[in-house]
Amino acid sequence: MKTYTAIVERCPDTGLYVGYVPGFPGAHAQAETLDELNRNLKEVIELLLEDGEPKLETEFVGIQTVTLV
């Protein structure tokens, strides 16, 4: 079993959820619901892995909150 971390955002113009795996070229998808987005991301990752395990260009580390005073 392999696990990837996806960043998920919501487009204010379309209302669609957009997700991508940092550092994994081509690993991105969009959908109307979070469940659909998860299925779409799984599908695209599986397709990309058919060409072999990718060498990730970056590594997801985490998120930070930046506070301005």
C-alpha positions in Angstrom: 0.0 0.0 0.0 1.4 3.4 -1.0 0.1 6.7 0.5 0.3 10.1 -1.1 -0.5 13.5 0.4 -2.8 15.7 -1.8 -3.3 19.4 -1.4 -7.0 20.3 -1.8 -8.3 23.8 -2.7 -11.7 25.0 -3.8 -11.9 27.3 -6.9 -14.0 30.4 -6.1 -15.0 30.8 -9.7 -16.3 27.2 -10.4 -16.9 25.9 -6.9 -14.9 22.8 -7.9 -12.5 21.1 -5.6 -9.0 20.9 -7.0 -6.4 18.5 -5.7 -2.7 17.8 -6.5 0.1 15.7 -5.1 3.1 18.0 -4.5 6.2 17.0 -6.5 4.3 14.3 -8.5 4.1 15.7 -12.1 0.6 15.1 -13.6 -1.0 14.0 -10.3 -3.9 16.4 -10.2 -7.7 16.3 -10.5 -10.9 18.2 -9.9 -14.4 17.3 -8.9 -17.7 18.7 -7.5 -17.3 16.8 -4.2 -14.5 15.7 -1.9 -15.4 12.0 -2.3 -15.3 12.4 -6.1 -12.0 14.2 -6.0 -10.5 11.4 -3.9 -11.7 8.8 -6.5 -10.4 11.0 -9.4 -7.0 11.4 -7.7 -6.7 7.7 -7.0 -7.5 7.0 -10.7 -4.9 9.5 -12.1 -2.2 8.3 -9.7 -2.8 4.6 -10.6 -2.6 5.6 -14.3 0.7 7.5 -13.7 2.1 4.6 -11.7 1.7 2.3 -14.8 4.8 3.9 -16.1 6.7 3.0 -12.9 7.3 4.6 -9.5 8.0 8.3 -10.1 10.9 10.2 -8.6 9.1 12.9 -6.7 10.4 16.4 -7.5 9.5 17.7 -4.0 8.5 16.3 -0.6 5.4 17.5 1.3 6.5 18.7 4.7 3.4 20.3 6.2 1.5 23.6 6.5 2.2 26.7 8.5 -0.1 29.5 9.8 1.4 33.0 9.2 0.0 35.8 11.4 0.3 39.4 10.4 -0.1 42.0 13.2 
